[in-house]
Amino acid sequence: MRRLAFVLLASTCSVANAAPQFNSLFSDHAVLQRNRPIAVWGMAAPGERLSVSIAAVARSATADAKGNWRVELPPMKAGGPFELSASSASGRVTAGDILVGDVWLCSGQSNMELPVSRGLDSWNQTQSANDPELRVVTIPHVSGSAVKATIEAPIKWQAITPQTVGDFSAACYYMVRDLRRSQKVPIGAINASWGGTPIRSWLDETGAAATGGDDYDQLKLFRRDPTAANKAFGENWAAWWRTKTGNKPGQEPWNASDRLNWAAVPRITYWEQWGDRKFADFNGMVWMRKRFTLTPAEAAKEATISLSVIDELDETFVNGVAVGGSYTWEAPRNYRIPAGVLRAGNNEVLVNVSDGSGAGGLSGPADQVKLTLADGTVKPLGEGWQYSVVAQARVALLKRPGIRPRD
């Protein structure tokens, strides 16, 4: 955690013939950092001149060719509430009930993400929470392969009340609550946490480039050509598997799946819910496959395969070709299948699922598991799956290849 001087993002967007806009962080009930220059930014029509003001202090700015504008207001002492406004010939936008005080950024994994409602004595803690000068905002889980110019998902600053505190980070709330008592100034707390994320997911462009290696090169490739990047990652994954297992080219499960021992998947849901005692608390690696047939006309098309949410790491092959993989227990898997991968007659999708804790496997429901052809035709794939468990002794020897960013 660190104090935030409220310079989080640069906003880019083209807005023609419309009133200026603030970046979504500058909304009603926000808190700005005291005793430091206050950076404010947003969007307007390209080339438009505007005035940004708070507490009778104004500064001017001109939107650049992409519609970006940014001003720096002079430092202010703690206080408020104020109105923040941006005006131009196209109109005016305001953010009300703005306080000036201290702003803190709380970030981390599951320990930081754990909400007040799941902490000890949570009922008493939430009922006693009522502080109009303690404001909080939670940044939604959104990811991508390139830096985002703004927070696209809706965000909302809220004063602490029994109704708003329960879903906020417990560690962050208890810290800023104590700071309110000692500092006696308004405080804003920003929770930007995501349980289980590796540090590489949080690196900026410079940091990612400094790590070097194939991972960063594949990330750059993914931005230009996702299909080529998935193919490259799949080739690395395949080389890793052969190194760790001794499989020769052509012997790997995605090329010779009948070499494995298969059993029927009871239903498409997390394997802990299969009703099989062996999977009641299972964490490990499992191959899952589904075979299906296509007509020559169907096989000639591009397609998208949808596998529902998978917990937590998968690498997916169609007819021996890697089409995608993700590391997340929250996002549905939807992978593009390029033309030429599908075949007339028999086809096979093979998914390697690796789970380290909690639920594992395909979440379902079965109707979310399907093949969608380029013309919109849907081929259900929710029935008839099989599984083959990778021996735990082998799993212990496996070291995962470079983890791709969350998709």
N, C-alpha and C positions, 0 to 999 in steps of 0.2 A: 504494500500500500504506500502511496505517496501523495503529497499535496499536488493538486493539479492547477496549473495556472490558466486553465480553461482554453488551451490551444490543443484541440483534439483532432480536428479534421479540416481539410480544405475542401470546399464545396465546388463542384462543377456541374453546370446544367445550363442549357440554353433556354431562356425564357423570353419570348418575343411578345411585345405589346401586353404585358401583364404587370401587375403591381409587384414591387420587390418582395422577396421572400427571405426569411431568416433560415439558417440551418436549423434543423429540427431540435438541436440542443437548446436553442434560445426560444423557449416556449413559455407559456404562462407558468408562474411559480418557480422558475429557475433561480439558482443562486450563482452569483458571479464572485470571483476572487477579489478580496479586499487588498488595498495597499500595493497593487501592481497594475500596470497598464492592462486594460480590459480589451482583449481581441474579440471582435464580433464579425461574422461573415455570413454570406448568403448568396442569393441569386437575383438577377434582374435582367432586363433586356440588354443584350450586348451593346456596349458603348454608352449605356445610360448613366447619367450622373445622379447621385442620390445623397441624402443627408441622414445620418444616424445619430440619434440623441437619447440621452438618459439624464434625468435630474438637471435639466436646463443646460446641459453640456452637449454640443453637437460637433460632429466631424463629417467631412464629405468624402466621397469615394466615387470612382467610376468603374462600372462593370467592364471586364475585359471582353475579348472577342467570343469567349465561351459563356459569358454571362456571370462570371465569378466576380464578387466584390468582397473587400475586407477592409475594416477600419480598426484603429486602435484608439480607444477612449482613454482619458487620463485616469490614474489611480483614484479610487474612492475609499473612504472609510466605511466601516461596517454600518449597515442601516437599511432603510427601506420601509415599506414597499415603494418601488418605482415602476414607471412604465418605460419600456424600451421600444423605440420606434425607428422605422426606416421609411423615408418618403422620397418620391421621385415624381416626375411629370405623369407617370403611369398610375400612380396610386400610393397608398400608405399601408404598412403592416405594423402591428403592435404586438408586444408580449407584456402582459400585465402581472402585477403582484410579484415583481422581481426584487429579490433581496441581495445584499452585498455582504459577504462574510468570508468563510473559508470553504473551499471545495476540495473534496478528497475523492480519489479514484481507488476503488477496491477491486482487485482482480486476482484470479487464481483458478483452481480446479474445484473439486467437489467440496472441500472444506470451506471455501469461501462462498460457494454457491448455496450451501445448506441454508434453508430459510428459517426465519424466527419460529415459524409454526411447527418446525420439527425439533426445536431445541428443548432443553429441560425447562420445566415450569413455563411452558409456552403460553398457556391460557392466562396466567397472571401477568406475564410480561406483555402480552398483546393488549390486555384490558387496561393496563396502566399507561400505555403509550399514547401520548397526546401532546404534541409540540408543534405549533404552527410555524416555528422558525427553524425546524429541522426538516429539510426537504430531501427526497430520495428519488432516484430514477434507475431502472434496470435496463441495460442494453440487451435487446433481443438476440437470440442465436441466429446469426446470418453469416455465411461464409462464402468465399469465392476464390478464384485462382489469381486475382489481381486486387490491388488496393482499391477500396471503394471510396468514392468522393464524398459521400454523405451516408448517414444511417437511413436506409431506405424503409425499414420497418417502422411503424409508429412507435414513438416513445412519449412518455408522459411524466413530468415532474409532479410529485405529490407530497403534501405535508404529512408528517407522521400522525396517524390516528390508529385506533384499534382495528379499523377496517383495512388500512393500507400497509401496516407493518408486517403482517404475517407472511407475505410472499417475498419480503426483502431479505437479503443476506444477513444471517444472524451475526457473523463475525464483524461485518461492516457496521451494522446497526449499533451493536453494543459499544464499539469503539467511538463512533461519532456521538452517541448519546452521552458518553462520559466527557467527550470534548466540549459538548454544549454546556455542560455543568461547569467545566473549568475555564473555558475561554469566554463564555457569555456573549457570543456573537452568533448570528445565523450561520448555519452549516448546511452545505449541500453534499450529498454522498452519491457517487455514481458506481453502480455494481456492474462490472463487465467481466463475468466469470463463465467458465464452461468446463464442467467436470470431465476429467480424463484426457484433456487435450495435451498433446506434446508441445514442448516449448517452440518447436519449429513452426507450429501453426500461428504463433504470435509474432514471428519475426517480420520486420519490415523488409523492403526490397534490398537495402544495403546489407542487413544481417543475413538474409537468405543467401545472397550472392557470396558472402564471406564464408559460408559453410562449404561451398563448392560441391563437387561431385555430381553424379547423375541425377540426384533428386531435383536440384535446382534447374538443371538443363531440361528435365522433363516437365517441370512446372512452366518454364517459358514456352516449351513446345505445346503444352496443353492450351495455353492462351490462344495460340495461332491455329492449332489443329488437334482438337480433342481425340479424334480417332487415331491419329498417328501416335499421340502420347500414350493412349491406352495400349496400343500395340507395343510400343517401346517398353512400357512398364511391365507388360505381360511377358516379354522376352527376358527381362531381368528376373522376374519372379520365377520363370521356368528354369533359368540357369541356376538360381538359388536352390530350387527344389532338387534339381539333379545333383548338385554338389552335396547336399545334405542327405539325400536318400540313396545315391548310387544308381538311380535310374538312368538308362541310356536314352538318347533321343529315340522317340517312338514307343518307349516303354512307360512313359509318364501316364498318370491317370487320365489326363485330358486327351491323350492319343490312344490309350488302351485301357479304358475303364473296366473292362471285364476281368482284368487281372485282380481287381479288388473283390472283397466279399461284401455283398449287398443284402440289405434287409428293407422291407417296406416301411415307408414313413406313415405312421398312423393317420396324421392329418397335418395340414400346413398351419403350424403354430409353434411357438418356442418349444424346444424339445423337453424342457422341464414339465410341460403340460401334456406330454404324450401319454402319461399314465404308466410309463415304464420305469421301474425302480432304478435301473441303471442310469437313467437320465434325470433322476429327481434332483440331483445337485451336481450336475456334470459341467465341468469346464475343460475345454480342450479343443481339438481340431477334428472336423468331420467333413467328409466329402458328401455332397448331395447331388443327385442327377435326376433328370427327367428326359425321356425320349418321346418324340412326337414326329408326325409325318406331315409333309406338305406336298401340294401339287406342283408341277413344273412352273405354273404361272405364279403361285405364291412364293416359291423359292427364288424367283428372279428378282424379287423386290427387296429394297432395304426394309428394315424393321426395327422396332424397339422392344426389348425384353424387359418386363417389369417383374420384380421379385419380392415386392413388399419391403418393409423394414427388415434388415438383417442385423443381428447383434453378434459380433461387433465389427469384425474384419473379414472381408470377402475378397476373393479373386474369382472372376466368372469367365468361363470359356463356353463358346458355342462351336461345336464341330472342331474342337481343338484350337480355336482361335480365341485369344484373350480379348474380351470386349469391354471390360471395365472392372473396377474394384473400388471399394470405399472403406474408410475406417470411421464408423459412427454407428451408434445404436439408436439413432433417431430418424435418419433420412431414408425414405424409400429408395430402392435401387431401380433406376431406369437407364438401361444401357443401349446405345445405338448399335445396331448390327449392320455393318456396311454391306452393300451389294456384293454378291459372290461368296459370302460365308454360308448362307443357307443352301440346302440341297433339296432337289426333288426326291421324295421318298423319306427315308429315315434321317432324323436329326437328333442331336443330343446337346442339352445344356448341362454343364457340370460346374458346381459351385464349391469352392473350398471355403469353409467357414471356420474361423478361429475365434474362440470366446474365452476371455480371461476371468470373468466374474459375472454373477447375476444370470439373467436369462441368456439363452443362446439359440442361434438358428434363425430360420425365417419366421417372422411374426404372423404372417397372414393378414387378413383372412384369405382363403383360397381364391376368391374372385379377384384379388389384386395381383395374382400371379398369372401373367398372360404374355402373349406375343401379339404386338400390334403392327400390322403390315403398313407400308407407306400409303396405301389407299384407304386406310382406316379399318380394314378388316381385323377383327380380334379373334385370336385363337386361344381359348382357355388352356392354362397349363397348371391348374391348381390341384389336379388329382394325379395319382400314379407315380409319385416321387419315391426314390430309394435313398438310403444313406449307408455310408461306410465309415466307421470310426478309425481315425489314424491312431495307431498304438501309442500309448502315453510315453513309452520309452523312446519312440521316435520323435514325438513332439518335444521332449526334453532336449533333444539335440538340435532342434530347428531354431534358427535365429532369424527372425523376420527381416526381410529386405527393407530398404528405406520406406518409411511410411509416407504415403501421399497425403497432401492436405485434405481436410474434411471436404467432401463434395456437397 
